[in-house]
Amino acid sequence: MNQLDVVKDYLLSLQNRIVSELEHLDGGASFLEDSWTREGGGGGCSRVLRNGGVFEQAGVNFSHVFGSELPPSASKTRPELAGQAFQAVGVSLVLHPHNPYIPTTHANFRFFTAAVEDENPVWWFGGGYDLTPYYPFHEDVVEWHSHAKSACDPFGDDCYTRYKKCCDEYFFLKHRNETRGVGGLFFDDLNEPDFDSSFAFLQSTGDSFMSAYVPIVKRREKHPFGERQRDFQLYRRGRYVEFNLIYDRGTIFGLQSGGRTESILMSLPPKVRWEYDWHPEPGSPEAVLYSDYLRPRDWLGEANG
């Protein structure tokens, strides 16, 4: 098989595994499958779970799209590829729980290849995952980053530090001057030192995602909550919407490439609210999120210090 087919097989397997584990974890609903085709070339399979025992909405998408001209969002850092033919495969997922004490999470794993006249195709990997708590627990954040570091450790001593920093910088709402959550890993334009090493890193991060997230869900799924916590969750979901519609490269790429709008915007929460000029009460649990968590921190270094 060629490189694209090898990656595609892995990503389809990853989608199947994640869906199966999430159904078991949720225990109250099953994923509905929605296959689609793209007019410009390719298609995908969206799997969505709604109103389950744990998740208000969970979506796990696979897509394989191709076309004669790479969208601007994908060639921004590679201007020499503007207008070239491309193929892209990826799995993306966003999980929105009912309980405000369970964080929202997002993951994305993707592979691009672009044709260059009289040269070998140019390829690169991208992806990662991040965690967005509403009422955070320090132990959950440390465990999350511990799994991320373990996925990176075989690939160099500075791998986790580098991609954690990229995540903190990428998932940052400039207009709010705050991070979207507590970070994780983010990598893009990965094609060194070679295909096998880069693909192995994608697999390591992809395989580590559920191991990082499931223990957090199990610890918090029975945590009692009331109207106050639910209102705050819906308010903070507004930040998620703002980031995805303003900054998220995957959303922008999907829309620019003529992807299926319903699948692209599956990442948005089913319920959300905004409130004009709202601020948390000083000393409240809500204020702790802002003061202690919505900024880059060396979570593992502090825990081991």
C-alpha positions in Angstrom: 0.0 0.0 0.0 1.1 3.6 -0.6 1.5 6.1 2.3 -2.0 7.5 2.0 -3.6 4.1 2.2 -1.6 3.0 5.2 -2.5 6.2 7.1 -6.2 5.9 6.0 -6.4 2.3 7.3 -5.0 3.4 10.7 -7.4 6.3 11.0 -10.5 4.2 10.1 -9.4 1.7 12.7 -8.9 4.6 15.2 -12.4 5.9 14.6 -13.9 2.4 15.1 -12.0 1.9 18.3 -12.9 5.3 19.8 -16.5 4.9 18.9 -16.7 1.5 20.5 -15.0 2.7 23.7 -17.2 5.8 24.0 -20.4 3.7 23.6 -19.2 1.5 26.4 -18.3 4.5 28.5 -21.6 6.3 27.9 -23.8 3.3 28.5 -27.0 5.1 27.4 -26.9 5.7 23.7 -25.3 4.6 20.5 -23.6 6.4 17.7 -25.6 7.1 14.5 -23.6 6.8 11.3 -23.9 9.3 8.5 -21.8 8.8 5.3 -21.4 11.6 2.9 -19.7 12.5 -0.4 -18.0 15.8 -1.4 -18.8 17.3 -4.7 -15.2 18.3 -5.3 -13.9 14.8 -4.5 -14.0 12.4 -1.6 -16.2 12.1 1.4 -16.4 10.7 4.9 -18.3 9.1 7.7 -19.7 11.1 10.6 -20.7 9.3 13.8 -22.7 11.2 16.3 -24.1 10.2 19.7 -26.7 12.5 21.3 -28.4 12.6 24.7 -26.5 9.7 26.2 -25.9 8.7 29.7 -22.6 10.7 29.9 -22.4 12.7 26.7 -24.9 15.4 25.6 -23.2 15.1 22.3 -20.2 13.2 21.0 -19.0 13.3 17.4 -16.2 11.2 15.8 -15.6 12.0 12.2 -13.5 10.5 9.4 -12.9 12.2 6.2 -10.9 11.6 3.0 -11.1 14.6 0.6 -9.2 15.5 -2.5 -9.2 18.1 -5.1 -7.2 20.0 -7.7 -6.4 23.0 -5.5 -5.2 23.0 -1.9 -7.4 25.4 0.2 -5.7 28.6 1.5 -5.8 27.4 5.1 -3.7 24.4 4.2 -1.1 26.2 2.1 -0.7 29.2 4.5 2.6 27.9 5.9 3.5 26.3 2.5 2.8 29.0 -0.1 4.8 27.1 -2.7 1.9 24.5 -2.7 -0.9 27.0 -3.3 -3.1 25.8 -6.2 -1.6 22.3 -6.2 -3.7 19.1 -6.2 -4.1 17.5 -2.7 -5.5 14.6 -0.7 -6.3 14.8 3.0 -7.4 12.1 5.5 -8.3 12.7 9.1 -10.2 11.8 12.2 -11.6 14.5 14.4 -13.7 14.3 17.5 -15.3 16.6 20.1 -17.0 15.3 23.2 -19.5 17.4 25.1 -20.5 15.8 28.4 -23.7 16.5 30.4 -21.9 16.9 33.7 -20.0 20.2 34.1 -17.4 18.4 36.2 -16.4 16.4 33.2 -14.3 18.4 30.8 -15.0 18.8 27.1 -12.3 17.4 24.9 -11.2 17.6 21.3 -8.8 15.5 19.2 -7.7 15.5 15.6 -5.3 13.3 13.6 -4.7 14.1 10.0 -2.4 13.5 7.0 -2.0 15.7 3.9 -0.3 15.0 0.6 0.1 17.5 -2.2 1.3 17.0 -5.8 4.3 19.1 -7.0 5.1 19.1 -10.7 8.2 17.0 -11.5 8.8 16.2 -7.9 7.8 13.6 -5.3 4.6 14.4 -3.5 4.9 16.6 -0.4 3.3 15.1 2.7 2.9 16.1 6.3 1.0 15.0 9.5 -0.8 17.1 12.0 -3.1 16.7 15.1 -3.2 16.5 18.8 -5.7 16.8 21.6 -6.7 19.2 24.3 -8.8 19.4 27.4 -11.4 22.1 28.3 -12.6 21.8 31.9 -15.3 23.9 33.5 -14.7 22.9 37.2 -11.2 21.6 37.0 -9.4 19.1 39.3 -5.7 19.5 39.5 -5.1 15.7 39.5 -7.1 15.3 36.3 -5.0 17.9 34.5 -1.7 16.4 35.7 -2.9 12.9 34.6 -3.9 14.2 31.2 -0.5 15.7 30.6 1.2 12.6 31.9 -0.4 10.6 29.2 0.5 13.2 26.6 4.1 13.1 27.7 4.2 9.3 27.7 3.0 9.3 24.1 5.8 11.8 23.2 8.7 10.2 25.2 9.8 7.7 22.6 10.3 10.5 20.1 12.8 12.7 21.9 13.4 14.4 25.3 12.0 17.7 24.1 9.0 16.3 22.1 6.4 16.8 24.8 7.6 20.2 25.8 7.6 21.4 22.2 4.2 20.2 21.3 2.7 21.2 24.7 3.9 24.7 24.0 2.4 24.6 20.5 -0.9 23.6 22.0 -0.9 26.4 24.6 -0.2 28.9 21.8 -2.7 27.5 19.3 -5.7 27.0 21.6 -5.5 30.7 22.8 -8.4 33.1 22.4 -6.5 36.3 21.6 -9.6 38.5 22.0 -10.3 37.0 25.5 -6.6 36.8 26.5 -7.1 33.3 27.8 -6.4 29.7 26.8 -9.3 27.6 25.7 -8.5 25.1 28.4 -5.6 23.4 30.0 -3.9 22.3 26.7 -2.4 19.0 25.7 -0.5 18.4 22.4 -0.6 20.2 19.1 1.6 19.4 16.1 1.4 20.4 12.4 3.6 20.2 9.3 5.3 17.1 10.7 7.4 15.3 8.1 10.8 14.8 9.9 12.9 12.8 10.1 11.0 10.5 7.7 7.5 9.1 7.0 7.8 6.0 9.3 8.9 8.1 12.3 6.2 10.8 11.7 3.5 8.2 11.2 4.6 6.3 14.4 4.2 9.6 16.3 0.7 10.1 14.9 -0.2 6.6 16.0 1.3 7.1 19.5 -0.7 10.2 20.1 -3.9 8.7 18.6 -3.6 5.5 20.6 -3.1 7.5 23.8 -6.1 9.7 23.6 -8.7 7.5 25.2 -6.3 6.3 27.9 -5.9 10.0 28.9 -9.6 10.9 28.9 -11.5 7.9 30.1 -10.2 7.9 33.7 -11.2 11.5 34.1 -14.7 10.7 33.0 -15.0 7.8 35.3 -13.9 9.9 38.3 -16.3 12.7 37.6 -19.4 11.3 36.0 -21.3 10.9 39.2 -20.3 14.3 40.7 -23.5 16.1 41.8 -24.2 19.5 40.1 -27.0 22.0 40.0 -28.3 24.9 37.9 -25.4 27.2 38.8 -22.8 24.7 37.5 -24.9 24.0 34.4 -25.3 27.7 33.6 -21.5 28.2 33.9 -20.8 25.2 31.7 -23.1 26.6 29.0 -21.5 30.1 29.3 -18.0 28.6 29.0 -19.1 26.6 26.0 -19.5 29.9 24.3 -15.7 30.2 24.3 -15.5 26.9 22.5 -17.8 28.2 19.8 -15.8 31.4 19.5 -12.5 29.6 19.0 -13.8 27.1 16.5 -15.5 29.7 14.3 -12.7 32.3 14.5 -9.4 30.4 14.8 -9.7 26.7 14.3 -7.8 25.6 11.2 -9.7 22.3 10.8 -13.0 24.2 10.7 -11.7 26.7 8.3 -10.1 24.0 6.1 -13.3 22.0 6.0 -15.4 25.0 5.0 -12.9 26.3 2.4 -12.5 22.8 0.9 -16.2 22.4 0.4 -16.6 19.8 3.1 -19.9 18.8 4.6 -21.1 21.6 6.8 -23.0 19.5 9.2 -20.0 17.3 9.9 -17.6 20.3 10.1 -19.8 22.1 12.7 -20.5 18.9 14.6 -17.8 20.2 17.0 -20.1 22.9 18.3 -22.0 22.2 21.5 -25.8 21.5 21.3 -26.6 24.0 24.0 -24.6 27.2 24.8 -25.2 30.7 26.1 -23.5 34.1 26.2 -24.0 36.8 28.9 -22.9 40.4 28.5 -19.8 41.4 30.5 -20.1 38.5 32.9 -17.4 38.0 35.6 -17.1 35.3 38.2 -17.5 36.2 41.9 -14.1 36.6 43.6 -13.1 33.5 45.4 -15.7 31.3 43.8 -15.0 28.0 42.1 -15.7 29.7 38.8 -13.1 32.3 39.5 -10.5 29.5 40.1 -10.8 28.4 36.5 -9.8 31.9 35.3 -7.1 32.5 37.8 -5.4 29.1 38.0 -6.2 27.2 34.8 -6.7 29.4 31.7 -3.1 30.2 31.2 0.0 28.1 30.2 1.5 26.2 33.1 4.1 23.5 33.5 1.7 21.0 35.0 4.1 18.1 35.2 7.1 20.2 36.4 4.9 21.7 39.2 3.6 18.3 40.2 7.2 16.9 40.4 8.8 20.0 41.9 
